[in-house]
Each structure stands twice: as structure tokens, then as C-alpha cells.
Amino acid sequence: MDNLRLIKISKYLSKHLRHQPERLGLKLTLGGWVKVDELLMACAKNAFPISRSELDEVVAKNDKKRFSFDATKTLIRANQGHSVEIDLQLEPAIPPNVLYHGTGHKAVNLIQQHGLNKMSRHHVHLSPDIETARKVGARHGRSVVFAIDTAAMQQAGYTFYCADNGVWLVDSVPTDYLHRI
């Protein structure tokens, strides 16, 4: 499959598995799962047919590992980033001492004043390395990266989760724990 089709399918799946499952007539179950067969039928019914082999390729090759199959490969979900109410059944995890958050330069002043807030999402997303954070920030203009003192946050009682794709999640990051790189 060509790269353009891969990106188009990934964006379509992100929209519908993270934000608007009801537009395809889908209902996410506990954990954010939906049956693969139901997803493929719904996509075809809504004039965006995806083959099973294309779906397999998108899950395998997505550079951000946005999607996962369950062990039986009969269920699929978006790993994080949902704006719809869903319990992803994530278990608390101990993060590395420092994580990173990439953003566009236009958001820097707000972040420095108010910290990082989940906004319409379920969590604030943090990256395990500077380069990944830089790439995330570049999607929003000139990239700026903040280092997060997760060791101090955890000591203060904040709970972290790690999604299947390695993205770290937390409810918020107050300004005391942020350092612009």
C-alpha cells in the first residue's frame, strides 16, 4: 500500500476510534475496543472501504503506534488520545524520572502560566525522549519541548499510565514540574 493511503486510513481510524465512533455507528466497549469485522463493515458502509490487509498494515506500520489489536486480532482500539468518554483500563505505572512534552511555539506562554492540561482529551501526553516530543510539537508549528520532572510529580502523588504505544499519560502537569528545553 502506498504511504498516502496508509496516512489517509490512519487519520480516518483516528477520527472514528478516538473521537466520533458514533458517526460510523460504532460503540466502543470497555477498554476502547471494537470488533474488527464491525469496523470494516462500517467503513465500507460509509464510503471508505478498508481491506483487512490494509488494516493490518496500518496497525503494524503506524509510526506512532496509534492502534492495537487484542491477542486474538478480532478487536481493535486506538491506544490513547480519545475525546469520547472511555475507560481504557490502563494500569498505573512508574515513569522514568524525566519525560518530555512537545508543543507549538504559540502555546508556550499559556503552558508556562497554567501548566499542561488535558483539555478535551482524557490525559496529557508525554514522550519518553526529546526527539519524539520535538516531532509532536512540530505538528503545531515551530516545536518547543518541555522536560517534565516526573520523579517529583510521582512523589507528590500524581498517577502516570503508559499506553500500549509507549506514550505516557497523566491528568495534568503543574508549572512547578515543567522546564523548557
C-alpha positions as a Markdown table, in Angstrom:
| # | Residue | x | y | z |
|---|---|---|---|---|
| 1 | Met | 0.0 | 0.0 | 0.0 |
| 2 | Asp | 1.4 | 3.4 | -0.8 |
| 3 | Asn | 2.2 | 5.8 | 2.0 |
| 4 | Leu | -0.5 | 8.3 | 1.1 |
| 5 | Arg | -3.2 | 5.6 | 1.5 |
| 6 | Leu | -1.6 | 4.5 | 4.8 |
| 7 | Ile | -1.8 | 8.1 | 6.2 |
| 8 | Lys | -5.4 | 8.5 | 4.9 |
| 9 | Ile | -6.6 | 5.3 | 6.6 |
| 10 | Ser | -4.7 | 6.2 | 9.8 |
| 11 | Lys | -6.4 | 9.6 | 10.0 |
| 12 | Tyr | -9.8 | 8.1 | 9.3 |
| 13 | Leu | -9.4 | 5.5 | 12.0 |
| 14 | Ser | -8.1 | 8.1 | 14.5 |
| 15 | Lys | -11.1 | 10.3 | 13.9 |
| 16 | His | -13.6 | 7.4 | 14.4 |
| 17 | Leu | -11.9 | 5.3 | 17.0 |
| 18 | Arg | -10.8 | 8.3 | 19.2 |
| 19 | His | -13.4 | 11.0 | 18.6 |
| 20 | Gln | -16.5 | 10.0 | 16.7 |
| 21 | Pro | -17.3 | 6.3 | 16.7 |
| 22 | Glu | -21.0 | 7.1 | 16.6 |
| 23 | Arg | -20.6 | 8.6 | 13.1 |
| 24 | Leu | -19.8 | 5.1 | 11.8 |
| 25 | Gly | -22.5 | 3.5 | 14.0 |
| 26 | Leu | -19.8 | 2.0 | 16.3 |
| 27 | Lys | -19.9 | 1.7 | 20.1 |
| 28 | Leu | -16.6 | 1.3 | 21.9 |
| 29 | Thr | -16.6 | -1.4 | 24.6 |
| 30 | Leu | -14.7 | -1.2 | 27.9 |
| 31 | Gly | -11.1 | -0.6 | 27.0 |
| 32 | Gly | -12.0 | 1.2 | 23.8 |
| 33 | Trp | -12.3 | -2.0 | 21.8 |
| 34 | Val | -14.5 | -2.5 | 18.7 |
| 35 | Lys | -14.8 | -5.7 | 16.6 |
| 36 | Val | -12.6 | -5.6 | 13.6 |
| 37 | Asp | -15.4 | -7.1 | 11.4 |
| 38 | Glu | -17.8 | -4.4 | 12.6 |
| 39 | Leu | -15.3 | -1.6 | 11.9 |
| 40 | Leu | -14.5 | -2.8 | 8.4 |
| 41 | Met | -18.3 | -3.2 | 7.6 |
| 42 | Ala | -19.0 | 0.3 | 9.0 |
| 43 | Cys | -16.1 | 1.8 | 7.0 |
| 44 | Ala | -17.4 | 0.2 | 3.7 |
| 45 | Lys | -21.0 | 1.3 | 4.5 |
| 46 | Asn | -19.8 | 4.9 | 5.0 |
| 47 | Ala | -18.0 | 5.0 | 1.6 |
| 48 | Phe | -14.5 | 4.4 | 3.0 |
| 49 | Pro | -13.8 | 0.7 | 2.4 |
| 50 | Ile | -10.7 | -0.7 | 4.1 |
| 51 | Ser | -9.5 | -4.2 | 3.5 |
| 52 | Arg | -8.3 | -6.5 | 6.3 |
| 53 | Ser | -4.8 | -6.5 | 4.9 |
| 54 | Glu | -4.8 | -2.6 | 4.8 |
| 55 | Leu | -6.0 | -2.5 | 8.4 |
| 56 | Asp | -3.2 | -5.0 | 9.4 |
| 57 | Glu | -0.6 | -2.8 | 7.7 |
| 58 | Val | -1.8 | 0.4 | 9.3 |
| 59 | Val | -1.7 | -1.1 | 12.7 |
| 60 | Ala | 1.8 | -2.6 | 12.1 |
| 61 | Lys | 3.4 | 0.4 | 10.3 |
| 62 | Asn | 1.8 | 3.4 | 12.0 |
| 63 | Asp | 4.9 | 5.3 | 13.2 |
| 64 | Lys | 3.1 | 6.5 | 16.4 |
| 65 | Lys | 1.6 | 3.0 | 17.1 |
| 66 | Arg | -1.8 | 4.6 | 17.5 |
| 67 | Phe | -3.8 | 1.3 | 17.2 |
| 68 | Ser | -3.6 | -2.1 | 18.7 |
| 69 | Phe | -5.3 | -5.5 | 18.1 |
| 70 | Asp | -6.2 | -7.7 | 21.1 |
| 71 | Ala | -4.4 | -11.1 | 21.4 |
| 72 | Thr | -7.0 | -12.7 | 19.1 |
| 73 | Lys | -6.8 | -9.9 | 16.4 |
| 74 | Thr | -10.6 | -9.8 | 16.4 |
| 75 | Leu | -10.7 | -6.5 | 18.3 |
| 76 | Ile | -9.0 | -3.1 | 17.6 |
| 77 | Arg | -8.7 | 0.1 | 19.5 |
| 78 | Ala | -6.9 | 3.4 | 19.5 |
| 79 | Asn | -4.2 | 3.3 | 22.2 |
| 80 | Gln | -4.9 | 6.8 | 23.6 |
| 81 | Gly | -6.0 | 10.3 | 22.6 |
| 82 | His | -9.7 | 9.8 | 22.9 |
| 83 | Ser | -12.1 | 12.8 | 23.3 |
| 84 | Val | -15.0 | 10.4 | 23.9 |
| 85 | Glu | -15.6 | 9.1 | 27.3 |
| 86 | Ile | -14.0 | 5.7 | 27.6 |
| 87 | Asp | -12.1 | 3.7 | 30.2 |
| 88 | Leu | -9.0 | 2.3 | 28.5 |
| 89 | Gln | -8.3 | 0.1 | 31.5 |
| 90 | Leu | -4.8 | 1.4 | 31.9 |
| 91 | Glu | -2.8 | 0.4 | 35.0 |
| 92 | Pro | -0.8 | 2.9 | 36.9 |
| 93 | Ala | 2.9 | 2.7 | 36.0 |
| 94 | Ile | 6.1 | 4.2 | 37.4 |
| 95 | Pro | 7.5 | 6.6 | 34.7 |
| 96 | Pro | 11.2 | 7.4 | 34.0 |
| 97 | Asn | 12.4 | 10.3 | 36.1 |
| 98 | Val | 12.0 | 12.7 | 33.2 |
| 99 | Leu | 9.5 | 12.7 | 30.4 |
| 100 | Tyr | 9.0 | 15.3 | 27.6 |
| 101 | His | 6.1 | 17.3 | 26.1 |
| 102 | Gly | 6.3 | 18.8 | 22.6 |
| 103 | Thr | 4.1 | 21.7 | 21.6 |
| 104 | Gly | 4.0 | 24.5 | 19.1 |
| 105 | His | 5.6 | 27.8 | 20.0 |
| 106 | Lys | 2.2 | 29.6 | 20.1 |
| 107 | Ala | 1.2 | 27.6 | 23.2 |
| 108 | Val | 4.4 | 28.2 | 25.2 |
| 109 | Asn | 3.2 | 31.3 | 27.2 |
| 110 | Leu | -0.1 | 29.5 | 28.2 |
| 111 | Ile | 1.8 | 26.4 | 29.3 |
| 112 | Gln | 4.3 | 28.4 | 31.3 |
| 113 | Gln | 1.3 | 30.2 | 33.1 |
| 114 | His | -1.1 | 27.3 | 33.6 |
| 115 | Gly | 0.9 | 24.1 | 33.1 |
| 116 | Leu | -0.2 | 21.2 | 30.9 |
| 117 | Asn | -3.9 | 20.4 | 30.9 |
| 118 | Lys | -5.7 | 17.6 | 29.2 |
| 119 | Met | -8.2 | 19.9 | 27.6 |
| 120 | Ser | -10.7 | 17.8 | 25.6 |
| 121 | Arg | -8.6 | 14.7 | 25.9 |
| 122 | His | -8.5 | 12.1 | 28.7 |
| 123 | His | -4.9 | 12.8 | 29.6 |
| 124 | Val | -1.8 | 14.9 | 28.9 |
| 125 | His | 0.5 | 13.0 | 26.6 |
| 126 | Leu | 4.2 | 12.8 | 27.4 |
| 127 | Ser | 7.0 | 11.4 | 25.3 |
| 128 | Pro | 9.9 | 9.2 | 26.6 |
| 129 | Asp | 12.5 | 11.1 | 24.6 |
| 130 | Ile | 13.2 | 14.6 | 23.3 |
| 131 | Glu | 13.2 | 13.7 | 19.6 |
| 132 | Thr | 9.7 | 12.2 | 19.8 |
| 133 | Ala | 8.4 | 15.3 | 21.7 |
| 134 | Arg | 10.0 | 17.6 | 19.1 |
| 135 | Lys | 8.2 | 15.7 | 16.3 |
| 136 | Val | 4.9 | 16.0 | 18.2 |
| 137 | Gly | 5.4 | 19.7 | 18.7 |
| 138 | Ala | 6.3 | 20.3 | 15.0 |
| 139 | Arg | 2.7 | 19.3 | 14.1 |
| 140 | His | 1.7 | 22.6 | 15.7 |
| 141 | Gly | 4.3 | 25.0 | 14.2 |
| 142 | Arg | 7.8 | 25.7 | 15.4 |
| 143 | Ser | 8.4 | 23.0 | 18.0 |
| 144 | Val | 9.2 | 23.7 | 21.7 |
| 145 | Val | 10.0 | 20.9 | 24.1 |
| 146 | Phe | 9.4 | 20.9 | 27.9 |
| 147 | Ala | 11.1 | 18.5 | 30.3 |
| 148 | Ile | 8.8 | 17.1 | 33.0 |
| 149 | Asp | 10.1 | 16.2 | 36.4 |
| 150 | Thr | 8.1 | 13.1 | 36.7 |
| 151 | Ala | 10.0 | 11.8 | 39.7 |
| 152 | Ala | 8.9 | 14.8 | 41.7 |
| 153 | Met | 5.4 | 14.6 | 40.4 |
| 154 | Gln | 5.1 | 10.9 | 41.4 |
| 155 | Gln | 6.5 | 11.7 | 44.8 |
| 156 | Ala | 3.8 | 14.4 | 45.1 |
| 157 | Gly | 1.1 | 11.8 | 44.4 |
| 158 | Tyr | 0.5 | 12.1 | 40.6 |
| 159 | Thr | -0.5 | 8.9 | 38.8 |
| 160 | Phe | 1.0 | 8.0 | 35.5 |
| 161 | Tyr | -0.1 | 5.5 | 32.9 |
| 162 | Cys | 1.8 | 4.1 | 29.9 |
| 163 | Ala | -0.3 | 3.3 | 26.8 |
| 164 | Asp | 0.5 | 0.3 | 24.6 |
| 165 | Asn | 2.5 | 2.5 | 22.2 |
| 166 | Gly | 4.8 | 3.9 | 24.9 |
| 167 | Val | 3.1 | 7.3 | 25.3 |
| 168 | Trp | 2.9 | 8.3 | 28.9 |
| 169 | Leu | -0.3 | 9.8 | 30.3 |
| 170 | Val | -1.1 | 11.9 | 33.3 |
| 171 | Asp | -4.1 | 14.1 | 34.2 |
| 172 | Ser | -2.1 | 17.4 | 34.3 |
| 173 | Val | 1.4 | 18.8 | 34.8 |
| 174 | Pro | 1.6 | 21.9 | 37.0 |
| 175 | Thr | 4.1 | 24.6 | 36.1 |
| 176 | Asp | 6.4 | 23.6 | 39.1 |
| 177 | Tyr | 7.3 | 20.4 | 37.2 |
| 178 | Leu | 8.0 | 22.0 | 33.8 |
| 179 | His | 11.3 | 23.1 | 32.4 |
| 180 | Arg | 11.6 | 24.5 | 28.9 |
| 181 | Ile | 14.5 | 23.0 | 27.0 |
